[in-house]
């Protein structure tokens, strides 16, 4: 073990001296003149991300393979290509524990990957406890000290073209030319998200369930495309849109106090949740059936040899071919996400009247509203994801500095994304109330 740790230290030092390589693996292609790889749906030939790729933002999820001292939450930046390919970019901490738990985290199931030298070292460090042999090989590769026969070096000018076209897997020293643009993708997102990104993992739609965070709606839609319209002899297709529900509550403390009377300025933690159940598409396929049946009156025309259970039924007037249509029921399930969500905590009308014109206003002339309404539109720190085709959204507004006493209404508004078989729809929920207390005996005007 000490020898392995020594190798890790040595490789880290070497990586800090030599230019960090870029690695690519997966998406093997064929014709050199065509872009046929998995990466060809993500980057153009110049190493820039295609405009058709959807940025899903930073996604966090609770996982049992992350330690409790880190909150048990993994963090990724997720993109989805037009063909449903899911791109997952884990933070450096998340990547370390993914490598430590490669099976549970879905790291081993990635269809392709793209990685810089720092990412290779982070992954290697996480792999040490689970697979020392593989970790040692990865560390040697990260510094260019050793290559498998199948991993070829390509010049920085050729790296992006080779990787995007899918003609080979390999590595390159950068950052120059097209490979520089790909490496810049890591740096730019790291700066924007205040996180360190070193690795991109790609999962195809048929494999997106193995991706960290599960299948985005776009990936599921790429698999479950709507079937053709049913024939007229069967019932028309029906769409059952999933139920939308929300909750709102004070998470802490149990009895909020106006911050003007609280020396700790604790405020209130408000929790909002949104659930959108999947939309079910039901359609019927017309299947023609045929059967040879007995005709007691002897008026039948006989049955073909292929349908008869007895050769004696051929041209026998006591048998007849009957045909009918069976309508076979099929279902397709589509998840539906939220295009936008607005969470609101607003002081009730009665409380506003009580402060400005009612008994409180009379007792303390000049009393006024300080901050009667709080709202959060598409809060970036909200947790969101799809589990079993159901979309879940949760937002915790921490330490809201409520300055006005009275009753607050919790409200959730938004608009859904729709599905391939249904349009988006608005939602509005009155989620309940909570109270903010004030001690009138110590109220300062």
Secondary structure, DSSP 4 states (H G I P E B T S, - for coil): -HHHHHHHHHHHHHHHHSPPEEEEE------TTS--SSGGGTB-TTSPBPTTSEEEEEEEEE-TTS-GGGTTEEEEEEEE-TT--EEEEEBHHHHHHHHHTHHHHTGGG-SEEEEEHHHHHHHHHHHTTT-HHHHHHHHHHHTTS---TT-EE--HHHHHHHHHHTS--EEEE-SSHHHHHHHHHHHHHHHHHTS-B-EEEEE-GGGGGGSTT---HHHHHHHSPPPPPPPTTSPPPEEEPPPEEEEEEEEE-SS-B-GGG-TT---EEEEEEEEEPPEEEEEEEEEEEEEEEE-TTS---B--TTT-SSGGGTT-TTEEEEEEEEEEEEEEEE---EEEEEEEEEE-HHHHHHHHTSHHHHHSTT---S--EEEEES-TT-EEEEETTEEEEEEEEEEE---S-EEEEEEEEEEE--BTTB---EEEEEEEEEEEB--GGG---
